Structure formats: structure tokens, C-alpha cells
Amino acid sequence: MGCEFWSGVISAAIVGFITLLGVYKTLKGQEERDEKRRKDRNKAVKKAFYQELNTLWEKLIKPVEPFWVEYEETRFLDFRSFLSPDYLTIYRSNANHIGHIDDPELRDKIVNVYILLQALIDGFKVNTEFLSEYNEADDRYNETIAKQTNPSAYQSQSLSVKYGTEAAGFEALRDHALQKLKGYAPELKKQYDDFADSIEELLDMLEKDILKQELPKPKWSWEQ
């Protein structure tokens, strides 16, 4: 009787242990799958950030560089940019996922670069508005001067005076717009330089991080 009792206890204990082991393996397996999904998601998001920023830099922002060479002479940026926050689709749709990136330095750098990019987009917008004001006033000034110097204008003193007054008004508007362009240019140049330095550093960090994750993990002798 005693043997049967202990035999039953031992059998129950074994069954219980096996059940617990099965539950543990199931939970462990689920945990590993969740961790893999998290890492895969992180890698995909970082790749997406890299592609978005690299494209924006190469196609929409880097082309401004030759105009900064002209800036050294003109003291204003003669460049129209229509870059919009709408281009930041990856960042806007994945901003809440940045907090899940393991590397705190990389997290901070991504956020900082996008803040600088937003400031640069706003800066380009302001400059483009000033440039439009300048070009419109300059065109109107030249058109009015052409009318004033037209032979038919000499036949009427009133027309000549009229065109001369209008030309002076457009010249004043043009000069005012030019002063705004020149006054704003140093701030815009700093925004551009800060972003250029930061994005190059971030792209390098992302490249190294992505490459590190994609390299095959070495197998040690005890894992063979």
C-alpha cells in the first residue's frame, strides 16, 4: 500500500514537472518570438528612417550647396524650395516607435535630426516667400522702366511721370525684399549647416547599426 502511494505521488510529481516544463518552454518560445519580432521591427524602422533621410538629403537638400557658393557673393540664398513636412512620411508614421530603439544615443540623434530638418523646412519656406516678393517687385520694376523708356511715353509727360513714380515704388519694394533676404540668410545658413552635420553623422550611425544587425552571428565551438 505504501509503495503504491509513493509511486502515485512520484508519478504525479513527474507529470506536474513535465507540464510545468512544457508551459515554461511555451512561454519561453513566445518570449523569444516576441523579442525577434521586436528586433525585426526595430531594424525595419531604422532602415526606413535611413532611406527617407538619405533620399531627402540627396534629392531635395544637397542640391542647395551650389547656391551657398553664390551666397558668398550675393549675401542671400537665390533658391526656391518647396520641401514640405508632408515628405516626412516615415517619421510621422513611426515617431511613437523611436522609443523602442535600444540605443539611446541613436534615439536622441534621430529625434534631433528631424527637429533640425523641420526647422530647415520652415527656414526654406520663409526664404522662398522673401525671394518671391523680391522677384515679383523686380519684374514689375523692369516692366515699368521699359514702359517709361518706350518712345510712346515721351509723347506724354504725364505717362512718363506716372511710370517713373510706379518704378520708384517697385524699386523700394524690391530693395526691402532684398534686405529681408540678406537679413535672413545667415540664420538659414546656420540651420543648413547644423542639419548637414547632424544628418551625415546619423546616416553613418544608422549604416553601422543596420550592418551590425545583418552580419551573421559567429558560432562558437560549444554551439556547433
Secondary structure, 3 states (H helix, E strand, C coil): CHHHHHHHHHHHHHHHHHHHHHHHHHHHHHHHHHHHHHHHHHHHHHHHHHHHHHHHHHHHHHHHHHHHHHHHHHCCCCCCCCCCHHHCHHHHHHHHHHHHCCCHHHHHHHHHHHHHHHHHHHHHHHHHHHHHHHHHHHHHHHHHHHHHCCHHHHCCHHHHHHHHHHHHHHHHHHHHHHHHHHHHHHHHHHHHHHHHHHHHHHHHHHHHHHHHHHCCCCCCHHHC
